[in-house]
Amino acid sequence: MSNLEKNHMLFNEDEMFQIFTSLFDIVYLMKFEPPNQFRYIKVSESAKKLAMLSDEDIGKTIKEIYHEPMASHLTTYYYDAVSTNATVTFRDRMGIDSEKRFGESVLIPFTYSGESYVVGLTRDITHVVNLEQQQANDPITDLPFVENFMNILESTLRLKKNEGTIWNLYYISINQLSFVQFSNKSTEADLLKQITNRLKRFSENDDQLSRVSGNEFILTIRATQNDDSKKVATQIYEALHQPYRTDDYEVVVQPTIGVSKINPETLDVRGAMTEAFQSMLRAKSKSEQQIYLPFDKKNRHRNTRHDKLERDLAYALQRNELEIYYQPKIDIQKNSLNMEALLRWNHEKFGIIPPNEFIPIAESNQSIKTIGRWVIKQVCQDLKAFQEHDSNVKVAINVSPIQLNDPLFVRDIKQIVLDGKEDPRRIELEITENDLLNLSSAQKQFDALSKEGFSLVLDDFGTSYSSLNYLKELSVQKIKIDKSFIMNMDYHKKDHQIVQMIIKLAKNLDLEVTAEGVEKWRHVEMLTKMDCTEIQGYYISKPIPLQVLLKQIEDNKIMI
């Protein structure tokens, strides 16, 4: 049974509409009237514009407003959502006069007092459709799409080949745009234009710039004699990282940049793009300035390091090099402590290796399954030490998608906890929502784990367009709000509103809420007023070894 079904009596029409319009810009609230009528109950202003609805149309059914076959076309999608009690996603032409624009809609059914409703969320995907149709330029930024970009660049490179010029290719990903994209389309467009203008400052003469996808750009720049690609990458990073001001609020984004060189002999643009894209993915694992140049001396060393880590990880367990650090979490309603278990690798040569560096290696070679079983067993042992101070303490364990997709995972964790004589109710399993690629498989695993008594936590909530769908479909007991919203909420009004409405939504679904990224007392005050369940962050404590943490608890050094 989904969370929305279990808690349908907690909602009314106004509350549902308020929650969704606080998070999204284009929202429809429809009431189902058997056998096949759907009535517009509430519609956001942006949705009215897109659907060409007037105020007089609110309260009418789809068939009373639209002629056939449009009415039947729309009704079919809504009826599918209600009849199957499942989320329906579809693409369609949006009705803005003669302007050729396209939307993607997500229809989420729910019930209240025995009545059936559907919430419709729509986003503008005209850019995506244009890209798929290989139109020449992006209508928002007027930059060439990737195919057009490659044609122009290859022509330029052929003309300049005899000059022996070297070109650097920068693959740039703009993080933290996900919620902006689905909450305010005009703000997103404004941001993309500002980002484009900043990137254009680095482009001269034959240099080329392209918007590859929603939040990714490619920039090619002719290299100087001194090959200052690292300096240029740093300058691009710093320029993009400066705050953006819109009519609504100020936004700070996190750029990630991968760099490659275009071979002057082969002029292999596609190969250089692939290499730069892979470098960009590697840059995402860096905790600070996210730039990666594979030809840089430091990164040649890192490649050697990566190979050594890959070899040594197979022996890390038997060498007792893996260790669990714990980060305290404070339940601000009960004034009690819980913990999150965070794995560290104390490598004999490189020292402490953070999980974002070695976990992807463990996932790629499947050793994460063995490591994961060891973590669960160790947590069961450490729980006994925590319970000497508080018998109700809970420990959260991060679960990899590789583990979750393992058909034996539920059996294994159940047996380990049984052997460790621990209560499954004392263990929380955190799954990052962006890792849930197979929703059907995840549903079965979540249901099975919940039946065994484990608490399921949806981590990094709010960073995916599917966040609300996951709440409906998965048996979760808690959500953890992504720290990118928490860290800026004391001076970014939009972040504050998003956090407030996520907490309200969770409370209506009878879910607990953890806020991570709490770094100052002001965050604690704000989250307490919002009725947040639990807080976590460096304001309380960084992750530390078990014995150090136990000593701090004994000395009463862990407190709000």
C-alpha positions as CSV (number, residue, x, y, z in Angstrom):
1,M,0.0,0.0,0.0
2,S,1.4,3.4,-1.0
3,N,2.0,6.3,1.4
4,L,-0.7,8.3,-0.3
5,E,-3.2,5.5,0.1
6,K,-2.4,4.8,3.7
7,N,-2.8,8.5,4.6
8,H,-5.5,9.7,2.3
9,M,-7.8,10.9,5.1
10,L,-5.1,13.5,6.0
11,F,-5.5,15.5,2.8
12,N,-8.1,17.8,1.4
13,E,-8.2,19.6,-1.9
14,D,-6.7,22.9,-0.7
15,E,-3.9,21.2,1.2
16,M,-2.9,19.1,-1.8
17,F,-3.0,22.1,-4.2
18,Q,-1.0,24.3,-1.8
19,I,1.7,21.6,-1.3
20,F,2.2,21.0,-5.0
21,T,2.1,24.6,-6.1
22,S,4.7,25.5,-3.6
23,L,7.1,23.0,-5.3
24,F,6.0,23.2,-8.9
25,D,4.8,25.9,-11.3
26,I,2.4,24.0,-13.6
27,V,-0.2,22.1,-11.5
28,Y,-3.7,20.8,-12.2
29,L,-5.9,19.2,-9.6
30,M,-8.6,17.1,-11.2
31,K,-11.6,15.2,-9.6
32,F,-12.7,11.9,-11.0
33,E,-16.4,11.5,-11.6
34,P,-17.3,8.0,-12.7
35,P,-17.5,6.5,-15.2
36,N,-15.0,8.7,-17.1
37,Q,-15.3,12.4,-16.4
38,F,-12.5,14.6,-14.9
39,R,-13.3,18.0,-13.5
40,Y,-10.9,20.9,-13.1
41,I,-10.9,21.7,-9.3
42,K,-7.8,23.9,-9.1
43,V,-5.3,25.1,-11.7
44,S,-2.2,27.2,-11.2
45,E,-1.8,30.4,-13.2
46,S,0.9,29.0,-15.4
47,A,-1.2,25.9,-16.0
48,K,-4.1,28.1,-17.1
49,K,-1.9,29.8,-19.7
50,L,-0.5,26.5,-21.1
51,A,-3.9,24.9,-21.3
52,M,-5.6,28.1,-22.5
53,L,-8.1,27.9,-19.6
54,S,-10.1,30.9,-18.2
55,D,-11.3,31.3,-14.7
56,E,-14.8,30.4,-15.9
57,D,-13.4,27.0,-17.0
58,I,-12.5,25.9,-13.4
59,G,-15.2,23.6,-12.2
60,K,-15.9,22.2,-15.7
61,T,-14.9,18.8,-17.0
62,I,-12.4,18.1,-19.8
63,K,-15.2,17.2,-22.1
64,E,-17.1,20.4,-21.4
65,I,-14.1,22.5,-22.3
66,Y,-12.4,20.7,-25.2
67,H,-13.8,19.3,-28.4
68,E,-13.2,15.8,-29.6
69,P,-10.8,14.2,-30.2
70,M,-8.7,16.3,-27.7
71,A,-11.1,15.6,-24.8
72,S,-10.9,11.9,-25.3
73,H,-7.1,12.1,-25.8
74,L,-6.6,13.8,-22.4
75,T,-9.3,11.8,-20.6
76,T,-7.5,8.5,-21.5
77,Y,-4.4,9.5,-19.6
78,Y,-6.2,10.6,-16.5
79,Y,-8.4,7.5,-16.6
80,D,-5.3,5.3,-16.8
81,A,-3.9,6.9,-13.7
82,V,-7.2,6.4,-11.7
83,S,-8.0,2.9,-12.9
84,T,-4.5,1.5,-12.3
85,N,-3.8,3.6,-9.2
86,A,-0.4,4.2,-10.7
87,T,1.5,7.3,-11.9
88,V,1.2,8.0,-15.6
89,T,3.8,10.0,-17.5
90,F,3.3,11.3,-21.1
91,R,4.5,13.9,-23.6
92,D,2.2,16.1,-25.5
93,R,1.9,19.3,-27.5
94,M,1.1,22.3,-25.3
95,G,-1.7,24.6,-26.3
96,I,-0.1,28.0,-26.4
97,D,-1.8,29.4,-29.5
98,S,0.3,28.5,-32.6
99,E,3.6,28.4,-30.7
100,K,5.2,24.9,-31.1
101,R,5.9,23.9,-27.5
102,F,5.9,20.5,-25.8
103,G,5.2,19.4,-22.3
104,E,5.9,16.3,-20.2
105,S,3.2,15.5,-17.6
106,V,3.2,13.3,-14.5
107,L,-0.3,12.3,-13.2
108,I,-0.4,11.2,-9.6
109,P,-3.7,9.6,-8.4
110,F,-4.9,9.9,-4.7
111,T,-8.1,9.6,-2.7
112,Y,-9.7,11.8,-0.1
113,S,-13.0,10.9,1.8
114,G,-13.7,8.2,-0.7
115,E,-13.3,10.5,-3.7
116,S,-10.7,10.0,-6.4
117,Y,-8.4,12.8,-7.6
118,V,-5.4,13.3,-9.9
119,V,-2.6,15.8,-9.4
120,G,-1.1,16.7,-12.8
121,L,2.5,18.2,-12.9
122,T,3.8,19.5,-16.2
123,R,7.2,20.7,-17.3
124,D,8.2,22.4,-20.6
125,I,10.4,20.0,-22.6
126,T,10.4,21.9,-25.9
127,H,14.2,22.0,-25.7
128,V,14.4,18.2,-25.4
129,V,12.0,17.6,-28.3
130,N,13.9,20.1,-30.4
131,L,17.2,18.3,-29.6
132,E,15.6,15.0,-30.5
133,Q,14.4,16.4,-33.8
134,Q,17.9,17.8,-34.3
135,Q,16.9,21.3,-34.9
136,A,19.8,23.7,-35.3
137,N,19.6,25.9,-32.3
138,D,18.3,25.9,-28.7
139,P,15.4,28.3,-28.5
140,I,16.3,29.5,-25.0
141,T,20.0,30.3,-25.4
142,D,20.2,30.4,-29.2
143,L,23.2,28.1,-28.9
144,P,23.7,25.3,-31.5
145,F,22.5,21.9,-30.5
146,V,25.2,19.2,-30.4
147,E,24.9,17.9,-34.0
148,N,25.0,21.4,-35.4
149,F,27.8,22.3,-33.0
150,M,29.9,19.3,-34.2
151,N,29.3,20.2,-37.9
152,I,30.5,23.8,-37.4
153,L,33.4,22.7,-35.3
154,E,34.6,20.0,-37.7
155,S,34.5,22.5,-40.5
156,T,36.5,25.0,-38.5
157,L,39.1,22.3,-37.6
158,R,39.5,21.2,-41.1
159,L,40.1,24.8,-42.3
160,K,42.7,25.4,-39.4
161,K,44.4,22.0,-39.6
162,N,47.5,23.3,-41.4
163,E,48.0,25.8,-38.7
164,G,48.8,23.0,-36.2
165,T,46.4,24.5,-33.7
166,I,45.5,22.6,-30.5
167,W,41.9,22.9,-29.2
168,N,40.7,22.1,-25.7
169,L,37.2,20.9,-25.2
170,Y,35.4,21.7,-21.9
171,Y,32.3,19.6,-20.9
172,I,30.4,21.6,-18.3
173,S,27.6,20.3,-16.1
174,I,25.5,22.7,-14.0
175,N,24.3,20.9,-10.8
176,Q,21.5,22.0,-8.5
177,L,19.2,23.1,-11.3
178,S,16.8,20.2,-10.9
179,F,14.3,21.9,-8.6
180,V,14.5,25.2,-10.5
181,Q,13.6,23.3,-13.7
182,F,10.4,22.0,-12.3
183,S,9.3,24.8,-10.1
184,N,9.6,27.9,-12.2
185,K,10.2,27.8,-16.0
186,S,10.8,31.5,-16.4
187,T,13.5,31.4,-13.7
188,E,15.1,28.4,-15.4
189,A,15.2,30.2,-18.7
190,D,16.7,33.3,-17.1
191,L,19.4,31.2,-15.4
192,L,20.3,29.4,-18.6
193,K,20.7,32.7,-20.4
194,Q,22.9,34.1,-17.7
195,I,25.0,31.0,-17.7
196,T,25.3,31.2,-21.5
197,N,26.4,34.8,-21.3
198,R,29.1,34.0,-18.8
199,L,30.4,31.2,-21.0
200,K,30.4,33.4,-24.1
201,R,33.0,35.6,-22.4
202,F,35.5,32.8,-22.8
203,S,34.7,32.3,-26.5
204,E,36.6,34.2,-29.2
205,N,36.6,34.1,-33.0
206,D,36.5,30.4,-34.0
207,D,35.7,29.0,-30.5
208,Q,32.4,27.2,-30.3
209,L,29.8,26.8,-27.5
210,S,26.8,24.4,-27.4
211,R,24.0,23.5,-25.1
212,V,24.1,19.7,-25.0
213,S,21.1,19.0,-22.7
214,G,19.1,20.6,-20.0
215,N,22.0,21.5,-17.7
216,E,25.1,20.6,-19.8
217,F,27.3,22.7,-22.1
218,I,30.3,22.2,-24.3
219,L,32.9,24.9,-25.0
220,T,35.9,24.5,-27.3
221,I,38.7,27.0,-27.0
222,R,41.9,27.3,-29.1
223,A,44.8,26.6,-26.8
224,T,47.6,29.1,-26.4
225,Q,51.3,28.2,-26.7
226,N,51.5,27.7,-23.0
227,D,48.4,25.5,-23.0
228,D,46.6,27.2,-20.1
229,S,43.6,24.8,-20.1
230,K,43.8,24.3,-16.4
231,K,43.8,28.1,-15.8
232,V,40.9,28.5,-18.2
233,A,38.9,25.7,-16.5
234,T,39.4,27.3,-13.1
235,Q,38.3,30.7,-14.5
236,I,35.2,29.1,-16.0
237,Y,34.4,27.4,-12.7
238,E,34.8,30.5,-10.7
239,A,32.7,32.6,-13.2
240,L,29.8,30.0,-13.1
241,H,30.0,29.6,-9.4
242,Q,29.2,33.3,-8.7
243,P,25.6,34.0,-7.6
244,Y,22.8,34.5,-10.2
245,R,20.1,37.0,-9.4
246,T,16.6,36.6,-10.9
247,D,13.4,38.5,-10.2
248,D,12.5,35.8,-7.6
249,Y,15.7,35.0,-5.7
250,E,19.4,34.5,-5.8
251,V,20.8,31.2,-7.0
252,V,24.2,29.6,-6.5
253,V,25.0,26.6,-8.7
254,Q,27.8,24.0,-8.6
255,P,29.6,23.6,-12.0
256,T,31.5,20.4,-12.8
257,I,34.0,20.6,-15.6
258,G,35.8,17.8,-17.6
259,V,38.5,18.7,-20.1
260,S,40.0,17.0,-23.1
261,K,42.1,17.8,-26.1
262,I,41.1,17.4,-29.7
263,N,43.7,15.5,-31.5
264,P,45.1,17.8,-34.3
265,E,45.9,14.8,-36.5
266,T,42.6,12.9,-36.4
267,L,40.3,15.8,-35.5
268,D,38.2,13.3,-33.6
269,V,35.6,15.6,-32.1
270,R,33.2,12.9,-30.9
271,G,36.1,11.1,-29.2
272,A,37.2,14.3,-27.5
273,M,33.6,14.8,-26.3
274,T,33.4,11.3,-24.8
275,E,36.8,11.8,-23.0
276,A,35.7,15.2,-21.7
277,F,32.3,13.8,-20.5
278,Q,34.1,11.0,-18.7
279,S,36.4,13.6,-17.1
280,M,33.3,15.5,-16.0
281,L,32.0,12.4,-14.3
282,R,35.3,11.9,-12.5
283,A,35.2,15.5,-11.4
284,K,31.9,15.0,-9.7
285,S,33.6,12.8,-7.1
286,K,35.8,15.7,-6.0
287,S,34.7,17.4,-2.8
288,E,35.9,20.9,-3.6
289,Q,36.6,22.5,-7.0
290,Q,35.1,20.0,-9.4
291,I,37.5,20.1,-12.4
292,Y,39.2,17.1,-14.0
293,L,42.0,17.2,-16.7
294,P,43.1,13.7,-17.6
295,F,46.3,15.0,-19.1
296,D,47.3,17.0,-16.0
297,K,50.2,15.5,-14.1
298,K,48.2,15.3,-10.9
299,N,45.5,13.3,-12.6
300,R,48.0,11.0,-14.3
301,H,49.0,10.3,-10.7
302,R,45.3,9.9,-9.8
303,N,44.8,7.3,-12.6
304,T,47.7,5.3,-11.1
305,R,46.1,5.8,-7.7
306,H,42.8,4.6,-9.0
307,D,44.4,1.4,-10.4
308,K,46.1,0.7,-7.1
309,L,42.9,1.3,-5.2
310,E,41.1,-1.0,-7.5
311,R,43.7,-3.8,-6.8
312,D,44.0,-3.1,-3.1
313,L,40.2,-3.0,-2.4
314,A,40.0,-6.7,-2.8
315,Y,42.3,-7.1,0.3
316,A,40.9,-4.2,2.4
317,L,38.7,-6.4,4.5
318,Q,41.2,-9.1,5.3
319,R,43.8,-6.4,6.2
320,N,41.2,-4.7,8.5
321,E,41.6,-1.4,6.7
322,L,37.8,-0.7,6.5
323,E,36.4,1.3,9.4
324,I,33.0,2.7,10.2
325,Y,32.7,6.3,11.3
326,Y,29.5,7.6,12.9
327,Q,27.8,10.9,12.5
328,P,25.3,11.8,15.2
329,K,21.7,12.9,14.3
330,I,19.5,14.7,16.8
331,D,15.8,14.0,17.1
332,I,14.8,17.5,18.0
333,Q,11.3,16.4,19.0
334,K,12.4,13.7,21.5
335,N,15.8,15.3,22.2
336,S,17.5,12.0,21.6
337,L,20.5,10.8,19.5
338,N,20.6,8.5,16.5
339,M,23.5,7.7,14.2
340,E,24.5,7.3,10.5
341,A,27.2,4.8,9.7
342,L,29.7,6.1,7.1
343,L,32.3,3.8,5.7
344,R,36.0,4.8,5.5
345,W,39.0,3.0,4.1
346,N,42.3,3.5,5.9
347,H,44.7,2.7,3.1
348,E,48.2,1.7,4.0
349,K,49.7,4.2,1.5
350,F,47.1,6.9,0.9
351,G,45.6,7.2,4.4
352,I,41.8,7.7,4.8
353,I,40.0,7.3,1.5
354,P,36.5,8.8,1.4
355,P,33.6,6.7,0.2
356,N,32.9,8.7,-2.9
357,E,36.3,7.6,-4.2
358,F,36.2,3.8,-3.5
359,I,32.5,3.0,-3.4
360,P,32.2,3.4,-7.2
361,I,35.1,1.0,-7.6
362,A,33.4,-1.5,-5.2
363,E,30.1,-1.2,-7.2
364,S,31.8,-1.7,-10.6
365,N,33.5,-5.0,-9.5
366,Q,30.5,-6.1,-7.3
367,S,32.6,-6.3,-4.1
368,I,30.1,-3.8,-2.6
369,K,27.9,-6.9,-1.8
370,T,30.6,-8.4,0.4
371,I,31.6,-5.0,1.9
372,G,27.9,-4.2,2.5
373,R,27.4,-7.4,4.5
374,W,30.4,-6.6,6.6
375,V,29.1,-3.1,7.3
376,I,25.7,-4.5,8.5
377,K,27.4,-7.0,10.8
378,Q,29.7,-4.3,12.2
379,V,26.8,-2.0,12.8
380,C,25.0,-4.7,14.7
381,Q,28.0,-5.1,17.0
382,D,28.4,-1.3,17.5
383,L,24.7,-0.9,18.3
384,K,25.3,-2.7,21.5
385,A,27.8,0.0,22.6
386,F,25.3,2.7,21.7
387,Q,22.5,1.0,23.5
388,E,24.4,1.2,26.8
389,H,23.7,4.9,26.6
390,D,20.3,4.8,25.0
391,S,18.3,1.6,24.3
392,N,16.2,3.3,21.6
393,V,19.1,4.5,19.4
394,K,18.8,3.8,15.7
395,V,21.6,3.6,13.2
396,A,21.2,4.4,9.5
397,I,23.2,2.4,6.9
398,N,23.6,3.5,3.3
399,V,22.6,0.9,0.7
400,S,24.0,0.8,-2.8
401,P,21.7,0.2,-5.8
402,I,23.8,-2.9,-6.5
403,Q,22.8,-4.3,-3.1
404,L,19.2,-3.3,-3.5
405,N,19.0,-5.1,-6.8
406,D,20.5,-8.3,-5.4
407,P,17.6,-10.8,-5.0
408,L,19.4,-12.2,-1.9
409,F,19.8,-8.9,-0.2
410,V,16.7,-9.1,2.0
411,R,17.5,-12.7,3.0
412,D,21.1,-11.8,3.8
413,I,20.4,-8.7,5.9
414,K,17.7,-10.5,7.8
415,Q,20.1,-13.3,8.7
416,I,22.9,-11.0,9.7
417,V,20.7,-9.0,12.1
418,L,19.3,-12.3,13.5
419,D,22.8,-13.7,14.1
420,G,23.8,-10.4,15.7
421,K,20.8,-10.6,18.0
422,E,19.6,-7.1,17.0
423,D,16.2,-5.6,16.4
424,P,15.6,-4.6,12.8
425,R,13.6,-1.7,14.1
426,R,16.9,-0.2,15.3
427,I,18.3,-0.1,11.8
428,E,17.4,2.4,9.0
429,L,18.4,1.7,5.4
430,E,19.1,4.9,3.4
431,I,18.7,4.7,-0.4
432,T,19.5,7.7,-2.6
433,E,16.5,8.5,-4.8
434,N,18.7,9.1,-7.9
435,D,19.9,5.5,-7.6
436,L,16.3,4.1,-8.0
437,L,16.5,3.3,-11.7
438,N,14.2,0.2,-11.5
439,L,11.2,1.3,-9.6
440,S,9.3,-2.0,-9.9
441,S,12.2,-3.9,-8.5
442,A,12.7,-1.3,-5.7
443,Q,9.1,-1.6,-4.7
444,K,9.4,-5.3,-4.1
445,Q,12.6,-4.9,-2.0
446,F,11.2,-2.0,0.0
447,D,8.0,-3.9,0.8
448,A,10.0,-7.0,1.8
449,L,12.4,-4.9,4.0
450,S,9.5,-3.1,5.7
451,K,7.8,-6.3,6.5
452,E,10.9,-7.5,8.3
453,G,10.9,-4.4,10.5
454,F,13.6,-2.2,8.8
455,S,12.9,1.5,8.4
456,L,13.4,2.8,4.9
457,V,14.8,6.3,4.3
458,L,14.7,8.1,0.9
459,D,18.0,10.0,0.8
460,D,18.7,13.3,-1.0
461,F,15.0,14.0,-1.3
462,G,14.1,16.8,-3.7
463,T,16.9,16.4,-6.2
464,S,14.9,14.3,-8.6
465,Y,11.7,15.0,-10.6
466,S,10.5,11.6,-9.4
467,S,10.7,12.5,-5.7
468,L,6.9,12.7,-5.3
469,N,6.3,9.6,-7.3
470,Y,8.7,7.7,-5.0
471,L,6.7,8.8,-2.0
472,K,3.6,7.3,-3.6
473,E,5.0,4.1,-4.8
474,L,7.6,3.0,-2.2
475,S,7.1,1.9,1.4
476,V,9.3,4.5,3.1
477,Q,9.1,5.7,6.7
478,K,11.4,8.7,6.5
479,I,12.8,11.2,4.0
480,K,16.1,13.1,4.2
481,I,16.1,16.5,2.6
482,D,19.1,17.1,0.4
483,K,21.6,19.4,2.1
484,S,21.7,21.8,-0.9
485,F,18.3,23.1,0.2
486,I,19.2,23.3,4.0
487,M,22.6,25.1,3.7
488,N,21.1,28.1,1.9
489,M,17.6,28.3,3.4
490,D,18.4,31.1,5.9
491,Y,19.1,33.6,3.1
492,H,17.4,32.0,0.0
493,K,13.7,32.4,0.3
494,K,12.9,29.7,-2.3
495,D,15.0,27.1,-0.5
496,H,13.2,28.0,2.8
497,Q,9.8,27.5,1.1
498,I,10.8,24.2,-0.5
499,V,12.1,22.8,2.8
500,Q,8.9,24.0,4.6
501,M,6.6,22.4,2.1
502,I,8.6,19.1,1.9
503,I,8.3,18.9,5.7
504,K,4.6,19.6,5.5
505,L,4.1,17.0,2.8
506,A,6.0,14.4,4.8
507,K,4.0,15.1,7.9
508,N,0.7,14.7,6.0
509,L,2.0,11.3,4.9
510,D,3.0,10.4,8.4
511,L,6.7,10.3,7.5
512,E,9.6,11.5,9.6
513,V,12.0,14.0,8.1
514,T,15.8,14.4,8.5
515,A,17.5,17.6,7.4
516,E,21.1,17.1,6.5
517,G,23.6,19.9,6.0
518,V,22.8,21.8,9.3
519,E,25.8,24.0,9.8
520,K,24.6,26.8,12.1
521,W,22.2,27.5,15.0
522,R,19.9,29.5,12.7
523,H,19.2,26.3,10.8
524,V,18.2,24.5,14.0
525,E,15.8,27.3,14.9
526,M,14.2,27.3,11.5
527,L,13.8,23.5,11.3
528,T,12.4,23.3,14.8
529,K,9.7,25.9,13.9
530,M,8.9,23.8,10.8
531,D,8.4,20.7,12.9
532,C,11.3,18.8,11.4
533,T,11.9,15.4,13.1
534,E,15.7,15.1,13.0
535,I,18.8,17.2,12.1
536,Q,22.3,16.2,11.0
537,G,25.3,18.2,10.0
538,Y,28.7,19.7,11.1
539,Y,26.9,22.0,13.6
540,I,26.4,18.9,15.7
541,S,29.4,16.8,14.7
542,K,31.4,15.6,11.7
543,P,31.6,11.8,11.2
544,I,34.1,10.4,13.8
545,P,35.3,6.9,14.9
546,L,33.1,4.9,17.3
547,Q,35.3,5.2,20.4
548,V,35.8,8.9,19.9
549,L,32.0,9.3,19.6
550,L,31.3,7.2,22.7
551,K,33.7,9.3,24.7
552,Q,32.0,12.5,23.5
553,I,28.6,11.1,24.5
554,E,29.9,10.2,27.9
555,D,31.3,13.7,28.3
556,N,28.0,15.2,27.1
557,K,29.8,17.0,24.2
558,I,27.2,16.0,21.6
559,M,24.3,18.4,22.0
560,I,22.3,21.1,20.1
